[in-house]
């Protein structure tokens, strides 16, 4: 790894982004956003800048909306204040020669009312995933979520679009969608958690003729 000719140290182009090497820093939730506005702070700017020698940094999972919050002390990207906080992070990374993508993820049914000002988490269907949510008072059992209606789905799609626009304004080099485990997006693909019979259901999609 110390050889300057090692393939991992060679530059590569990812889409329209030139990376100085092929080392990617994976996302890691650090729970350091200790403020009520979910705004990235100076500690996070320093944390990412210290790792900017990687060819690409993927940020910790970041909430695209207030409804998507699912852990304590994790940043968001759905307000201008949050975008301004992230701008300090991206500026610090770019000044050190790095590249950084934001990872956007709505946690869906894995959240808890204690994290949502008393509201139920949103999900494809009203099915409790049977997990633990990390709340201000410690780990709590997840609850039966609220099944999303079509307006909820449309609003969530727009939330991701808005967060992506804010990411661009904040100076990120790209966006990654967080789709692990029981986060909102993958739960639409799971039989056990998606019992819908409309076009957003796993088995209930209406058949459509294939255009010739």
ChimeraX attribute file (.defattr): number of C-alpha atoms within 10 A of each C-alpha:
attribute: neighborCount
match mode: 1-to-1
recipient: residues
	/A:1	8
	/A:2	6
	/A:3	8
	/A:4	9
	/A:5	9
	/A:6	10
	/A:7	11
	/A:8	16
	/A:9	18
	/A:10	14
	/A:11	14
	/A:12	14
	/A:13	11
	/A:14	10
	/A:15	7
	/A:16	8
	/A:17	12
	/A:18	14
	/A:19	21
	/A:20	19
	/A:21	19
	/A:22	17
	/A:23	16
	/A:24	16
	/A:25	17
	/A:26	10
	/A:27	15
	/A:28	10
	/A:29	13
	/A:30	13
	/A:31	13
	/A:32	16
	/A:33	19
	/A:34	14
	/A:35	13
	/A:36	9
	/A:37	14
	/A:38	24
	/A:39	24
	/A:40	26
	/A:41	19
	/A:42	13
	/A:43	12
	/A:44	22
	/A:45	19
	/A:46	14
	/A:47	14
	/A:48	21
	/A:49	22
	/A:50	14
	/A:51	15
	/A:52	21
	/A:53	19
	/A:54	19
	/A:55	23
	/A:56	24
	/A:57	24
	/A:58	19
	/A:59	20
	/A:60	20
	/A:61	23
	/A:62	25
	/A:63	26
	/A:64	29
	/A:65	21
	/A:66	18
	/A:67	20
	/A:68	26
	/A:69	25
	/A:70	27
	/A:71	21
	/A:72	21
	/A:73	21
	/A:74	21
	/A:75	30
	/A:76	27
	/A:77	31
	/A:78	24
	/A:79	18
	/A:80	14
	/A:81	15
	/A:82	20
	/A:83	24
	/A:84	20
	/A:85	22
	/A:86	28
	/A:87	21
	/A:88	18
	/A:89	25
	/A:90	26
	/A:91	18
	/A:92	21
	/A:93	24
	/A:94	16
	/A:95	11
	/A:96	15
	/A:97	15
	/A:98	24
	/A:99	25
	/A:100	27
	/A:101	20
	/A:102	28
	/A:103	23
	/A:104	25
	/A:105	25
	/A:106	28
	/A:107	30
	/A:108	24
	/A:109	32
	/A:110	29
	/A:111	33
	/A:112	29
	/A:113	17
	/A:114	19
	/A:115	21
	/A:116	16
	/A:117	10
	/A:118	9
	/A:119	13
	/A:120	21
	/A:121	29
	/A:122	26
	/A:123	30
	/A:124	27
	/A:125	21
	/A:126	19
	/A:127	17
	/A:128	18
	/A:129	19
	/A:130	12
	/A:131	14
	/A:132	15
	/A:133	22
	/A:134	18
	/A:135	19
	/A:136	12
	/A:137	8
	/A:138	9
	/A:139	13
	/A:140	16
	/A:141	16
	/A:142	20
	/A:143	21
	/A:144	19
	/A:145	23
	/A:146	18
	/A:147	20
	/A:148	17
	/A:149	12
	/A:150	11
	/A:151	9
	/A:152	14
	/A:153	16
	/A:154	11
	/A:155	12
	/A:156	20
	/A:157	12
	/A:158	14
	/A:159	21
	/A:160	20
	/A:161	14
	/A:162	17
	/A:163	24
	/A:164	23
	/A:165	15
	/A:166	22
	/A:167	26
	/A:168	17
	/A:169	14
	/A:170	22
	/A:171	21
	/A:172	22
	/A:173	19
	/A:174	17
	/A:175	18
	/A:176	14
	/A:177	16
	/A:178	21
	/A:179	17
	/A:180	12
	/A:181	12
	/A:182	21
	/A:183	20
	/A:184	24
	/A:185	19
	/A:186	17
	/A:187	23
	/A:188	20
	/A:189	16
	/A:190	15
	/A:191	12
	/A:192	13
	/A:193	21
	/A:194	21
	/A:195	19
	/A:196	19
	/A:197	12
	/A:198	12
	/A:199	11
	/A:200	17
	/A:201	19
	/A:202	18
	/A:203	14
	/A:204	12
	/A:205	12
	/A:206	11
	/A:207	7
	/A:208	6
	/A:209	6
	/A:210	5
	/A:211	4
	/A:212	3
